[in-house]
Structure formats: structure tokens, C-alpha cells
Amino acid sequence: MLLTCAVATMPAVAAAAPIATLDRNGSLVSIEPYAPNIVRVTIATDRTQVDAPPGEGPNAKPDATGWTHRSEAGGDAFASGAMTLTVNAQ
């Protein structure tokens, strides 16, 4: 009973909210912006790893405000006012 109460009072970890998850030859690439100049990129072959929340560290919340995503022949481009990230179409 005590264990149940302890688990029930633990704060919930926010699920990742990627702007996009791309398949690149069997590898999954997840792009998750947090601010105009902060982006989390996860590369894995296991879907559960790509969907997992960030590990230990600051508990920021994903925020895609101001980010855009364009699919082009050469790959996918993600841009904010502060940076651009391109995932090649290889």
C-alpha cells in the first residue's frame, strides 16, 4: 500500500512532443524543439527510444513556437529565427 501511494504522488514526466519523426533507412530521427535556439535530436532504430522523454537534467517543456518544417528533395529542413537544422534524405 505504501508503495502504491509513493508511486501515485510521483510527478508525471511529460511525453516528448517532436515536431517530426523521420525514417532514414530504418533509423528514426526525432526533432524536438525547446526554444528558437535549442533542439533535441534523437536517432535510434527502436521506436521506444525515440518516443522516450529526455533523461536527467533540466525539466524544460518542448515548444515548437516559431519553428517550421519543410520537406524538400534533399531532405527535411527545420528552421526557427535562430537556427536551421537539415536532416538529409539519405
PDB file of N, CA, C and O in Angstrom:
ATOM      1  N   MET A   1       0.814  -1.188   0.000  1.00  0.00           N
ATOM      2  CA  MET A   1       0.000   0.000   0.000  1.00  0.00           C
ATOM      3  C   MET A   1       0.859   1.253   0.000  1.00  0.00           C
ATOM      4  O   MET A   1       0.563   2.217  -0.707  1.00  0.00           O
ATOM      5  N   LEU A   2       1.923   1.240   0.793  1.00  0.00           N
ATOM      6  CA  LEU A   2       2.813   2.393   0.862  1.00  0.00           C
ATOM      7  C   LEU A   2       3.463   2.645  -0.492  1.00  0.00           C
ATOM      8  O   LEU A   2       3.594   3.794  -0.913  1.00  0.00           O
ATOM      9  N   LEU A   3       3.871   1.580  -1.175  1.00  0.00           N
ATOM     10  CA  LEU A   3       4.479   1.721  -2.497  1.00  0.00           C
ATOM     11  C   LEU A   3       3.498   2.346  -3.479  1.00  0.00           C
ATOM     12  O   LEU A   3       3.882   3.206  -4.272  1.00  0.00           O
ATOM     13  N   THR A   4       2.259   1.932  -3.439  1.00  0.00           N
ATOM     14  CA  THR A   4       1.247   2.498  -4.321  1.00  0.00           C
ATOM     15  C   THR A   4       1.085   3.993  -4.091  1.00  0.00           C
ATOM     16  O   THR A   4       0.964   4.760  -5.045  1.00  0.00           O
ATOM     17  N   CYS A   5       1.083   4.405  -2.839  1.00  0.00           N
ATOM     18  CA  CYS A   5       0.947   5.827  -2.526  1.00  0.00           C
ATOM     19  C   CYS A   5       2.149   6.614  -3.010  1.00  0.00           C
ATOM     20  O   CYS A   5       1.998   7.730  -3.508  1.00  0.00           O
ATOM     21  N   ALA A   6       3.341   6.050  -2.871  1.00  0.00           N
ATOM     22  CA  ALA A   6       4.561   6.734  -3.306  1.00  0.00           C
ATOM     23  C   ALA A   6       4.558   6.909  -4.819  1.00  0.00           C
ATOM     24  O   ALA A   6       4.915   7.973  -5.325  1.00  0.00           O
ATOM     25  N   VAL A   7       4.163   5.887  -5.526  1.00  0.00           N
ATOM     26  CA  VAL A   7       4.121   5.975  -6.987  1.00  0.00           C
ATOM     27  C   VAL A   7       3.058   6.972  -7.429  1.00  0.00           C
ATOM     28  O   VAL A   7       3.267   7.717  -8.387  1.00  0.00           O
ATOM     29  N   ALA A   8       1.946   6.994  -6.757  1.00  0.00           N
ATOM     30  CA  ALA A   8       0.858   7.889  -7.141  1.00  0.00           C
ATOM     31  C   ALA A   8       1.220   9.353  -6.945  1.00  0.00           C
ATOM     32  O   ALA A   8       0.673  10.218  -7.628  1.00  0.00           O
ATOM     33  N   THR A   9       2.133   9.647  -6.023  1.00  0.00           N
ATOM     34  CA  THR A   9       2.488  11.039  -5.771  1.00  0.00           C
ATOM     35  C   THR A   9       3.703  11.502  -6.564  1.00  0.00           C
ATOM     36  O   THR A   9       4.068  12.676  -6.497  1.00  0.00           O
ATOM     37  N   MET A  10       4.333  10.606  -7.310  1.00  0.00           N
ATOM     38  CA  MET A  10       5.478  10.998  -8.130  1.00  0.00           C
ATOM     39  C   MET A  10       4.989  11.860  -9.285  1.00  0.00           C
ATOM     40  O   MET A  10       3.950  11.562  -9.875  1.00  0.00           O
ATOM     41  N   PRO A  11       5.721  12.934  -9.623  1.00  0.00           N
ATOM     42  CA  PRO A  11       5.284  13.767 -10.741  1.00  0.00           C
ATOM     43  C   PRO A  11       5.391  13.006 -12.056  1.00  0.00           C
ATOM     44  O   PRO A  11       6.313  12.214 -12.256  1.00  0.00           O
ATOM     45  N   ALA A  12       4.460  13.251 -12.927  1.00  0.00           N
ATOM     46  CA  ALA A  12       4.480  12.604 -14.237  1.00  0.00           C
ATOM     47  C   ALA A  12       5.509  13.281 -15.126  1.00  0.00           C
ATOM     48  O   ALA A  12       5.659  14.503 -15.109  1.00  0.00           O
ATOM     49  N   VAL A  13       6.210  12.478 -15.897  1.00  0.00           N
ATOM     50  CA  VAL A  13       7.180  13.013 -16.844  1.00  0.00           C
ATOM     51  C   VAL A  13       6.437  13.323 -18.130  1.00  0.00           C
ATOM     52  O   VAL A  13       5.699  12.484 -18.646  1.00  0.00           O
ATOM     53  N   ALA A  14       6.629  14.507 -18.640  1.00  0.00           N
ATOM     54  CA  ALA A  14       5.949  14.903 -19.872  1.00  0.00           C
ATOM     55  C   ALA A  14       6.468  14.081 -21.040  1.00  0.00           C
ATOM     56  O   ALA A  14       7.673  13.867 -21.168  1.00  0.00           O
ATOM     57  N   ALA A  15       5.581  13.634 -21.870  1.00  0.00           N
ATOM     58  CA  ALA A  15       5.982  12.880 -23.050  1.00  0.00           C
ATOM     59  C   ALA A  15       6.598  13.817 -24.072  1.00  0.00           C
ATOM     60  O   ALA A  15       6.251  14.995 -24.155  1.00  0.00           O
ATOM     61  N   ALA A  16       7.510  13.271 -24.838  1.00  0.00           N
ATOM     62  CA  ALA A  16       8.153  14.066 -25.879  1.00  0.00           C
ATOM     63  C   ALA A  16       7.122  14.479 -26.912  1.00  0.00           C
ATOM     64  O   ALA A  16       6.191  13.730 -27.204  1.00  0.00           O
ATOM     65  N   ALA A  17       7.288  15.661 -27.459  1.00  0.00           N
ATOM     66  CA  ALA A  17       6.376  16.177 -28.474  1.00  0.00           C
ATOM     67  C   ALA A  17       7.187  16.618 -29.687  1.00  0.00           C
ATOM     68  O   ALA A  17       7.357  17.815 -29.919  1.00  0.00           O
ATOM     69  N   PRO A  18       7.688  15.656 -30.463  1.00  0.00           N
ATOM     70  CA  PRO A  18       8.522  16.037 -31.599  1.00  0.00           C
ATOM     71  C   PRO A  18       7.733  16.773 -32.671  1.00  0.00           C
ATOM     72  O   PRO A  18       6.546  16.522 -32.874  1.00  0.00           O
ATOM     73  N   ILE A  19       8.419  17.690 -33.354  1.00  0.00           N
ATOM     74  CA  ILE A  19       7.814  18.381 -34.486  1.00  0.00           C
ATOM     75  C   ILE A  19       7.721  17.403 -35.658  1.00  0.00           C
ATOM     76  O   ILE A  19       6.851  17.534 -36.518  1.00  0.00           O
ATOM     77  N   ALA A  20       8.637  16.410 -35.683  1.00  0.00           N
ATOM     78  CA  ALA A  20       8.613  15.382 -36.722  1.00  0.00           C
ATOM     79  C   ALA A  20       9.469  14.204 -36.293  1.00  0.00           C
ATOM     80  O   ALA A  20      10.464  14.370 -35.587  1.00  0.00           O
ATOM     81  N   THR A  21       9.072  13.004 -36.727  1.00  0.00           N
ATOM     82  CA  THR A  21       9.906  11.816 -36.607  1.00  0.00           C
ATOM     83  C   THR A  21      10.045  11.266 -38.013  1.00  0.00           C
ATOM     84  O   THR A  21       9.057  10.935 -38.669  1.00  0.00           O
ATOM     85  N   LEU A  22      11.288  11.173 -38.465  1.00  0.00           N
ATOM     86  CA  LEU A  22      11.582  10.784 -39.838  1.00  0.00           C
ATOM     87  C   LEU A  22      12.205   9.400 -39.882  1.00  0.00           C
ATOM     88  O   LEU A  22      12.918   9.011 -38.957  1.00  0.00           O
ATOM     89  N   ASP A  23      11.941   8.648 -40.953  1.00  0.00           N
ATOM     90  CA  ASP A  23      12.583   7.353 -41.165  1.00  0.00           C
ATOM     91  C   ASP A  23      13.684   7.541 -42.194  1.00  0.00           C
ATOM     92  O   ASP A  23      13.437   7.980 -43.317  1.00  0.00           O
ATOM     93  N   ARG A  24      14.897   7.202 -41.797  1.00  0.00           N
ATOM     94  CA  ARG A  24      16.047   7.300 -42.696  1.00  0.00           C
ATOM     95  C   ARG A  24      16.722   5.938 -42.758  1.00  0.00           C
ATOM     96  O   ARG A  24      17.575   5.616 -41.930  1.00  0.00           O
ATOM     97  N   ASN A  25      16.327   5.133 -43.760  1.00  0.00           N
ATOM     98  CA  ASN A  25      16.903   3.807 -43.984  1.00  0.00           C
ATOM     99  C   ASN A  25      16.810   2.920 -42.746  1.00  0.00           C
ATOM    100  O   ASN A  25      17.775   2.238 -42.401  1.00  0.00           O
ATOM    101  N   GLY A  26      15.672   2.923 -42.082  1.00  0.00           N
ATOM    102  CA  GLY A  26      15.462   2.089 -40.909  1.00  0.00           C
ATOM    103  C   GLY A  26      15.836   2.743 -39.592  1.00  0.00           C
ATOM    104  O   GLY A  26      15.532   2.202 -38.529  1.00  0.00           O
ATOM    105  N   SER A  27      16.481   3.883 -39.639  1.00  0.00           N
ATOM    106  CA  SER A  27      16.788   4.645 -38.423  1.00  0.00           C
ATOM    107  C   SER A  27      15.750   5.747 -38.274  1.00  0.00           C
ATOM    108  O   SER A  27      15.375   6.393 -39.253  1.00  0.00           O
ATOM    109  N   LEU A  28      15.293   5.957 -37.067  1.00  0.00           N
ATOM    110  CA  LEU A  28      14.312   7.005 -36.795  1.00  0.00           C
ATOM    111  C   LEU A  28      15.031   8.236 -36.265  1.00  0.00           C
ATOM    112  O   LEU A  28      15.899   8.133 -35.399  1.00  0.00           O
ATOM    113  N   VAL A  29      14.665   9.396 -36.787  1.00  0.00           N
ATOM    114  CA  VAL A  29      15.250  10.669 -36.375  1.00  0.00           C
ATOM    115  C   VAL A  29      14.108  11.539 -35.866  1.00  0.00           C
ATOM    116  O   VAL A  29      13.193  11.885 -36.614  1.00  0.00           O
ATOM    117  N   SER A  30      14.173  11.887 -34.588  1.00  0.00           N
ATOM    118  CA  SER A  30      13.139  12.711 -33.963  1.00  0.00           C
ATOM    119  C   SER A  30      13.691  14.107 -33.721  1.00  0.00           C
ATOM    120  O   SER A  30      14.775  14.263 -33.160  1.00  0.00           O
ATOM    121  N   ILE A  31      12.939  15.128 -34.147  1.00  0.00           N
ATOM    122  CA  ILE A  31      13.323  16.527 -33.970  1.00  0.00           C
ATOM    123  C   ILE A  31      12.334  17.150 -32.990  1.00  0.00           C
ATOM    124  O   ILE A  31      11.130  17.180 -33.244  1.00  0.00           O
ATOM    125  N   GLU A  32      12.855  17.649 -31.869  1.00  0.00           N
ATOM    126  CA  GLU A  32      12.002  18.174 -30.802  1.00  0.00           C
ATOM    127  C   GLU A  32      12.531  19.532 -30.325  1.00  0.00           C
ATOM    128  O   GLU A  32      13.478  19.581 -29.540  1.00  0.00           O
ATOM    129  N   PRO A  33      11.930  20.638 -30.793  1.00  0.00           N
ATOM    130  CA  PRO A  33      12.395  21.969 -30.374  1.00  0.00           C
ATOM    131  C   PRO A  33      11.944  22.321 -28.959  1.00  0.00           C
ATOM    132  O   PRO A  33      10.863  21.938 -28.512  1.00  0.00           O
ATOM    133  N   TYR A  34      12.808  23.062 -28.275  1.00  0.00           N
ATOM    134  CA  TYR A  34      12.501  23.561 -26.933  1.00  0.00           C
ATOM    135  C   TYR A  34      12.476  25.079 -26.891  1.00  0.00           C
ATOM    136  O   TYR A  34      11.833  25.662 -26.018  1.00  0.00           O
ATOM    137  N   ALA A  35      13.161  25.721 -27.811  1.00  0.00           N
ATOM    138  CA  ALA A  35      13.246  27.180 -27.904  1.00  0.00           C
ATOM    139  C   ALA A  35      13.799  27.489 -29.290  1.00  0.00           C
ATOM    140  O   ALA A  35      14.198  26.567 -30.000  1.00  0.00           O
ATOM    141  N   PRO A  36      13.836  28.759 -29.698  1.00  0.00           N
ATOM    142  CA  PRO A  36      14.354  29.089 -31.028  1.00  0.00           C
ATOM    143  C   PRO A  36      15.797  28.628 -31.265  1.00  0.00           C
ATOM    144  O   PRO A  36      16.187  28.417 -32.413  1.00  0.00           O
ATOM    145  N   ASN A  37      16.593  28.469 -30.203  1.00  0.00           N
ATOM    146  CA  ASN A  37      17.986  28.062 -30.382  1.00  0.00           C
ATOM    147  C   ASN A  37      18.320  26.756 -29.661  1.00  0.00           C
ATOM    148  O   ASN A  37      19.494  26.444 -29.464  1.00  0.00           O
ATOM    149  N   ILE A  38      17.303  25.994 -29.267  1.00  0.00           N
ATOM    150  CA  ILE A  38      17.520  24.713 -28.583  1.00  0.00           C
ATOM    151  C   ILE A  38      16.646  23.651 -29.238  1.00  0.00           C
ATOM    152  O   ILE A  38      15.428  23.804 -29.332  1.00  0.00           O
ATOM    153  N   VAL A  39      17.286  22.568 -29.692  1.00  0.00           N
ATOM    154  CA  VAL A  39      16.547  21.476 -30.316  1.00  0.00           C
ATOM    155  C   VAL A  39      17.153  20.153 -29.843  1.00  0.00           C
ATOM    156  O   VAL A  39      18.371  20.015 -29.738  1.00  0.00           O
ATOM    157  N   ARG A  40      16.288  19.199 -29.564  1.00  0.00           N
ATOM    158  CA  ARG A  40      16.734  17.856 -29.168  1.00  0.00           C
ATOM    159  C   ARG A  40      16.572  16.951 -30.378  1.00  0.00           C
ATOM    160  O   ARG A  40      15.492  16.866 -30.962  1.00  0.00           O
ATOM    161  N   VAL A  41      17.658  16.276 -30.751  1.00  0.00           N
ATOM    162  CA  VAL A  41      17.636  15.336 -31.868  1.00  0.00           C
ATOM    163  C   VAL A  41      17.906  13.947 -31.298  1.00  0.00           C
ATOM    164  O   VAL A  41      18.906  13.737 -30.612  1.00  0.00           O
ATOM    165  N   THR A  42      17.017  13.005 -31.583  1.00  0.00           N
ATOM    166  CA  THR A  42      17.197  11.625 -31.137  1.00  0.00           C
ATOM    167  C   THR A  42      17.269  10.747 -32.370  1.00  0.00           C
ATOM    168  O   THR A  42      16.412  10.827 -33.250  1.00  0.00           O
ATOM    169  N   ILE A  43      18.298   9.904 -32.434  1.00  0.00           N
ATOM    170  CA  ILE A  43      18.463   8.967 -33.545  1.00  0.00           C
ATOM    171  C   ILE A  43      18.503   7.567 -32.948  1.00  0.00           C
ATOM    172  O   ILE A  43      19.331   7.283 -32.082  1.00  0.00           O
ATOM    173  N   ALA A  44      17.611   6.689 -33.407  1.00  0.00           N
ATOM    174  CA  ALA A  44      17.552   5.327 -32.870  1.00  0.00           C
ATOM    175  C   ALA A  44      16.885   4.410 -33.888  1.00  0.00           C
ATOM    176  O   ALA A  44      16.214   4.867 -34.813  1.00  0.00           O
ATOM    177  N   THR A  45      17.081   3.114 -33.700  1.00  0.00           N
ATOM    178  CA  THR A  45      16.376   2.141 -34.529  1.00  0.00           C
ATOM    179  C   THR A  45      15.158   1.584 -33.798  1.00  0.00           C
ATOM    180  O   THR A  45      14.317   0.919 -34.404  1.00  0.00           O
ATOM    181  N   ASP A  46      15.063   1.851 -32.511  1.00  0.00           N
ATOM    182  CA  ASP A  46      13.963   1.372 -31.675  1.00  0.00           C
ATOM    183  C   ASP A  46      12.977   2.512 -31.420  1.00  0.00           C
ATOM    184  O   ASP A  46      13.359   3.548 -30.876  1.00  0.00           O
ATOM    185  N   ARG A  47      11.736   2.335 -31.799  1.00  0.00           N
ATOM    186  CA  ARG A  47      10.711   3.368 -31.655  1.00  0.00           C
ATOM    187  C   ARG A  47      10.547   3.809 -30.192  1.00  0.00           C
ATOM    188  O   ARG A  47      10.292   4.986 -29.938  1.00  0.00           O
ATOM    189  N   THR A  48      10.687   2.897 -29.236  1.00  0.00           N
ATOM    190  CA  THR A  48      10.519   3.281 -27.835  1.00  0.00           C
ATOM    191  C   THR A  48      11.604   4.259 -27.385  1.00  0.00           C
ATOM    192  O   THR A  48      11.348   5.111 -26.535  1.00  0.00           O
ATOM    193  N   GLN A  49      12.804   4.149 -27.939  1.00  0.00           N
ATOM    194  CA  GLN A  49      13.866   5.095 -27.590  1.00  0.00           C
ATOM    195  C   GLN A  49      13.589   6.475 -28.170  1.00  0.00           C
ATOM    196  O   GLN A  49      13.866   7.487 -27.526  1.00  0.00           O
ATOM    197  N   VAL A  50      13.053   6.521 -29.361  1.00  0.00           N
ATOM    198  CA  VAL A  50      12.737   7.804 -29.999  1.00  0.00           C
ATOM    199  C   VAL A  50      11.588   8.494 -29.265  1.00  0.00           C
ATOM    200  O   VAL A  50      11.585   9.717 -29.131  1.00  0.00           O
ATOM    201  N   ASP A  51      10.620   7.721 -28.794  1.00  0.00           N
ATOM    202  CA  ASP A  51       9.453   8.282 -28.110  1.00  0.00           C
ATOM    203  C   ASP A  51       9.695   8.563 -26.626  1.00  0.00           C
ATOM    204  O   ASP A  51       8.857   9.190 -25.977  1.00  0.00           O
ATOM    205  N   ALA A  52      10.820   8.112 -26.081  1.00  0.00           N
ATOM    206  CA  ALA A  52      11.098   8.283 -24.649  1.00  0.00           C
ATOM    207  C   ALA A  52      11.360   9.749 -24.307  1.00  0.00           C
ATOM    208  O   ALA A  52      11.897  10.495 -25.127  1.00  0.00           O
ATOM    209  N   PRO A  53      10.979  10.160 -23.096  1.00  0.00           N
ATOM    210  CA  PRO A  53      11.267  11.539 -22.670  1.00  0.00           C
ATOM    211  C   PRO A  53      12.762  11.714 -22.427  1.00  0.00           C
ATOM    212  O   PRO A  53      13.487  10.726 -22.313  1.00  0.00           O
ATOM    213  N   PRO A  54      13.228  12.943 -22.347  1.00  0.00           N
ATOM    214  CA  PRO A  54      14.643  13.184 -22.055  1.00  0.00           C
ATOM    215  C   PRO A  54      15.022  12.588 -20.701  1.00  0.00           C
ATOM    216  O   PRO A  54      14.165  12.365 -19.845  1.00  0.00           O
ATOM    217  N   GLY A  55      16.310  12.337 -20.522  1.00  0.00           N
ATOM    218  CA  GLY A  55      16.811  11.794 -19.258  1.00  0.00           C
ATOM    219  C   GLY A  55      16.967  12.877 -18.210  1.00  0.00           C
ATOM    220  O   GLY A  55      16.267  13.889 -18.227  1.00  0.00           O
ATOM    221  N   GLU A  56      17.895  12.647 -17.300  1.00  0.00           N
ATOM    222  CA  GLU A  56      18.148  13.577 -16.201  1.00  0.00           C
ATOM    223  C   GLU A  56      18.590  14.938 -16.727  1.00  0.00           C
ATOM    224  O   GLU A  56      19.192  15.032 -17.797  1.00  0.00           O
ATOM    225  N   GLY A  57      18.297  15.960 -15.992  1.00  0.00           N
ATOM    226  CA  GLY A  57      18.712  17.310 -16.367  1.00  0.00           C
ATOM    227  C   GLY A  57      17.568  18.285 -16.183  1.00  0.00           C
ATOM    228  O   GLY A  57      16.565  17.958 -15.549  1.00  0.00           O
ATOM    229  N   PRO A  58      17.710  19.467 -16.726  1.00  0.00           N
ATOM    230  CA  PRO A  58      16.639  20.470 -16.612  1.00  0.00           C
ATOM    231  C   PRO A  58      15.334  19.929 -17.191  1.00  0.00           C
ATOM    232  O   PRO A  58      15.343  19.209 -18.189  1.00  0.00           O
ATOM    233  N   ASN A  59      14.244  20.269 -16.578  1.00  0.00           N
ATOM    234  CA  ASN A  59      12.933  19.777 -16.993  1.00  0.00           C
ATOM    235  C   ASN A  59      12.191  20.809 -17.827  1.00  0.00           C
ATOM    236  O   ASN A  59      11.130  21.290 -17.427  1.00  0.00           O
ATOM    237  N   ALA A  60      12.733  21.144 -18.961  1.00  0.00           N
ATOM    238  CA  ALA A  60      12.072  22.076 -19.873  1.00  0.00           C
ATOM    239  C   ALA A  60      10.947  21.350 -20.598  1.00  0.00           C
ATOM    240  O   ALA A  60      10.933  20.121 -20.673  1.00  0.00           O
ATOM    241  N   LYS A  61      10.018  22.111 -21.124  1.00  0.00           N
ATOM    242  CA  LYS A  61       8.921  21.542 -21.898  1.00  0.00           C
ATOM    243  C   LYS A  61       9.162  21.849 -23.368  1.00  0.00           C
ATOM    244  O   LYS A  61       9.595  22.951 -23.705  1.00  0.00           O
ATOM    245  N   PRO A  62       8.886  20.883 -24.256  1.00  0.00           N
ATOM    246  CA  PRO A  62       9.034  21.141 -25.685  1.00  0.00           C
ATOM    247  C   PRO A  62       8.144  22.300 -26.114  1.00  0.00           C
ATOM    248  O   PRO A  62       7.018  22.441 -25.637  1.00  0.00           O
ATOM    249  N   ASP A  63       8.658  23.126 -27.018  1.00  0.00           N
ATOM    250  CA  ASP A  63       7.909  24.282 -27.516  1.00  0.00           C
ATOM    251  C   ASP A  63       8.323  24.545 -28.959  1.00  0.00           C
ATOM    252  O   ASP A  63       9.421  25.036 -29.215  1.00  0.00           O
ATOM    253  N   ALA A  64       7.451  24.220 -29.888  1.00  0.00           N
ATOM    254  CA  ALA A  64       7.751  24.387 -31.309  1.00  0.00           C
ATOM    255  C   ALA A  64       7.311  25.744 -31.850  1.00  0.00           C
ATOM    256  O   ALA A  64       7.273  25.940 -33.065  1.00  0.00           O
ATOM    257  N   THR A  65       6.979  26.679 -30.967  1.00  0.00           N
ATOM    258  CA  THR A  65       6.557  28.008 -31.400  1.00  0.00           C
ATOM    259  C   THR A  65       7.654  28.656 -32.238  1.00  0.00           C
ATOM    260  O   THR A  65       8.803  28.749 -31.806  1.00  0.00           O
ATOM    261  N   GLY A  66       7.293  29.102 -33.432  1.00  0.00           N
ATOM    262  CA  GLY A  66       8.253  29.774 -34.303  1.00  0.00           C
ATOM    263  C   GLY A  66       9.074  28.844 -35.179  1.00  0.00           C
ATOM    264  O   GLY A  66       9.863  29.319 -35.996  1.00  0.00           O
ATOM    265  N   TRP A  67       8.917  27.550 -35.036  1.00  0.00           N
ATOM    266  CA  TRP A  67       9.649  26.581 -35.854  1.00  0.00           C
ATOM    267  C   TRP A  67       8.817  26.201 -37.081  1.00  0.00           C
ATOM    268  O   TRP A  67       7.590  26.124 -37.011  1.00  0.00           O
ATOM    269  N   THR A  68       9.496  25.966 -38.197  1.00  0.00           N
ATOM    270  CA  THR A  68       8.838  25.493 -39.415  1.00  0.00           C
ATOM    271  C   THR A  68       9.513  24.209 -39.873  1.00  0.00           C
ATOM    272  O   THR A  68      10.668  23.952 -39.533  1.00  0.00           O
ATOM    273  N   HIS A  69       8.794  23.405 -40.643  1.00  0.00           N
ATOM    274  CA  HIS A  69       9.304  22.150 -41.189  1.00  0.00           C
ATOM    275  C   HIS A  69       8.956  22.106 -42.669  1.00  0.00           C
ATOM    276  O   HIS A  69       7.792  22.214 -43.054  1.00  0.00           O
ATOM    277  N   ARG A  70       9.994  21.945 -43.494  1.00  0.00           N
ATOM    278  CA  ARG A  70       9.800  21.821 -44.945  1.00  0.00           C
ATOM    279  C   ARG A  70      10.426  20.517 -45.416  1.00  0.00           C
ATOM    280  O   ARG A  70      11.571  20.215 -45.078  1.00  0.00           O
ATOM    281  N   SER A  71       9.677  19.747 -46.195  1.00  0.00           N
ATOM    282  CA  SER A  71      10.218  18.556 -46.844  1.00  0.00           C
ATOM    283  C   SER A  71      10.641  18.949 -48.243  1.00  0.00           C
ATOM    284  O   SER A  71       9.847  19.478 -49.021  1.00  0.00           O
ATOM    285  N   GLU A  72      11.911  18.681 -48.559  1.00  0.00           N
ATOM    286  CA  GLU A  72      12.464  19.029 -49.867  1.00  0.00           C
ATOM    287  C   GLU A  72      13.127  17.793 -50.462  1.00  0.00           C
ATOM    288  O   GLU A  72      13.263  16.774 -49.784  1.00  0.00           O
ATOM    289  N   ALA A  73      13.536  17.873 -51.712  1.00  0.00           N
ATOM    290  CA  ALA A  73      14.185  16.743 -52.373  1.00  0.00           C
ATOM    291  C   ALA A  73      15.459  16.316 -51.646  1.00  0.00           C
ATOM    292  O   ALA A  73      15.761  15.124 -51.578  1.00  0.00           O
ATOM    293  N   GLY A  74      16.200  17.268 -51.108  1.00  0.00           N
ATOM    294  CA  GLY A  74      17.461  16.959 -50.431  1.00  0.00           C
ATOM    295  C   GLY A  74      17.303  16.529 -48.987  1.00  0.00           C
ATOM    296  O   GLY A  74      18.274  16.092 -48.370  1.00  0.00           O
ATOM    297  N   GLY A  75      16.103  16.641 -48.430  1.00  0.00           N
ATOM    298  CA  GLY A  75      15.884  16.259 -47.037  1.00  0.00           C
ATOM    299  C   GLY A  75      14.807  17.097 -46.393  1.00  0.00           C
ATOM    300  O   GLY A  75      14.008  17.744 -47.071  1.00  0.00           O
ATOM    301  N   ASP A  76      14.797  17.076 -45.088  1.00  0.00           N
ATOM    302  CA  ASP A  76      13.827  17.841 -44.310  1.00  0.00           C
ATOM    303  C   ASP A  76      14.545  18.976 -43.604  1.00  0.00           C
ATOM    304  O   ASP A  76      15.566  18.759 -42.951  1.00  0.00           O
ATOM    305  N   ALA A  77      14.013  20.191 -43.733  1.00  0.00           N
ATOM    306  CA  ALA A  77      14.618  21.371 -43.118  1.00  0.00           C
ATOM    307  C   ALA A  77      13.716  21.872 -41.999  1.00  0.00           C
ATOM    308  O   ALA A  77      12.512  22.050 -42.183  1.00  0.00           O
ATOM    309  N   PHE A  78      14.318  22.095 -40.844  1.00  0.00           N
ATOM    310  CA  PHE A  78      13.630  22.632 -39.673  1.00  0.00           C
ATOM    311  C   PHE A  78      14.282  23.966 -39.368  1.00  0.00           C
ATOM    312  O   PHE A  78      15.507  24.045 -39.283  1.00  0.00           O
ATOM    313  N   ALA A  79      13.488  25.019 -39.203  1.00  0.00           N
ATOM    314  CA  ALA A  79      14.075  26.345 -39.011  1.00  0.00           C
ATOM    315  C   ALA A  79      13.301  27.151 -37.979  1.00  0.00           C
ATOM    316  O   ALA A  79      12.082  27.042 -37.844  1.00  0.00           O
ATOM    317  N   SER A  80      14.063  27.963 -37.258  1.00  0.00           N
ATOM    318  CA  SER A  80      13.499  28.963 -36.354  1.00  0.00           C
ATOM    319  C   SER A  80      14.192  30.269 -36.708  1.00  0.00           C
ATOM    320  O   SER A  80      14.989  30.309 -37.645  1.00  0.00           O
ATOM    321  N   GLY A  81      13.906  31.321 -35.984  1.00  0.00           N
ATOM    322  CA  GLY A  81      14.583  32.589 -36.225  1.00  0.00           C
ATOM    323  C   GLY A  81      16.052  32.552 -35.840  1.00  0.00           C
ATOM    324  O   GLY A  81      16.815  33.436 -36.232  1.00  0.00           O
ATOM    325  N   ALA A  82      16.466  31.533 -35.071  1.00  0.00           N
ATOM    326  CA  ALA A  82      17.838  31.466 -34.568  1.00  0.00           C
ATOM    327  C   ALA A  82      18.699  30.395 -35.226  1.00  0.00           C
ATOM    328  O   ALA A  82      19.926  30.496 -35.192  1.00  0.00           O
ATOM    329  N   MET A  83      18.088  29.368 -35.826  1.00  0.00           N
ATOM    330  CA  MET A  83      18.897  28.292 -36.396  1.00  0.00           C
ATOM    331  C   MET A  83      18.125  27.506 -37.441  1.00  0.00           C
ATOM    332  O   MET A  83      16.901  27.596 -37.540  1.00  0.00           O
ATOM    333  N   THR A  84      18.879  26.724 -38.226  1.00  0.00           N
ATOM    334  CA  THR A  84      18.305  25.812 -39.211  1.00  0.00           C
ATOM    335  C   THR A  84      18.965  24.450 -39.038  1.00  0.00           C
ATOM    336  O   THR A  84      20.179  24.357 -38.857  1.00  0.00           O
ATOM    337  N   LEU A  85      18.160  23.401 -39.095  1.00  0.00           N
ATOM    338  CA  LEU A  85      18.642  22.032 -38.979  1.00  0.00           C
ATOM    339  C   LEU A  85      18.128  21.271 -40.189  1.00  0.00           C
ATOM    340  O   LEU A  85      16.936  21.317 -40.491  1.00  0.00           O
ATOM    341  N   THR A  86      19.017  20.569 -40.885  1.00  0.00           N
ATOM    342  CA  THR A  86      18.618  19.789 -42.050  1.00  0.00           C
ATOM    343  C   THR A  86      18.927  18.322 -41.803  1.00  0.00           C
ATOM    344  O   THR A  86      20.035  17.973 -41.398  1.00  0.00           O
ATOM    345  N   VAL A  87      17.936  17.457 -42.051  1.00  0.00           N
ATOM    346  CA  VAL A  87      18.127  16.012 -41.992  1.00  0.00           C
ATOM    347  C   VAL A  87      18.134  15.548 -43.440  1.00  0.00           C
ATOM    348  O   VAL A  87      17.104  15.569 -44.114  1.00  0.00           O
ATOM    349  N   ASN A  88      19.309  15.129 -43.916  1.00  0.00           N
ATOM    350  CA  ASN A  88      19.449  14.726 -45.312  1.00  0.00           C
ATOM    351  C   ASN A  88      18.531  13.557 -45.645  1.00  0.00           C
ATOM    352  O   ASN A  88      18.159  12.779 -44.766  1.00  0.00           O
ATOM    353  N   ALA A  89      18.172  13.441 -46.906  1.00  0.00           N
ATOM    354  CA  ALA A  89      17.244  12.409 -47.376  1.00  0.00           C
ATOM    355  C   ALA A  89      17.964  11.111 -47.725  1.00  0.00           C
ATOM    356  O   ALA A  89      17.478  10.364 -48.575  1.00  0.00           O
ATOM    357  N   GLN A  90      19.056  10.828 -47.129  1.00  0.00           N
ATOM    358  CA  GLN A  90      19.847   9.627 -47.442  1.00  0.00           C
ATOM    359  C   GLN A  90      19.238   8.389 -46.863  1.00  0.00           C
ATOM    360  O   GLN A  90      19.779   7.297 -47.035  1.00  0.00           O
TER     361      GLN A  90
END
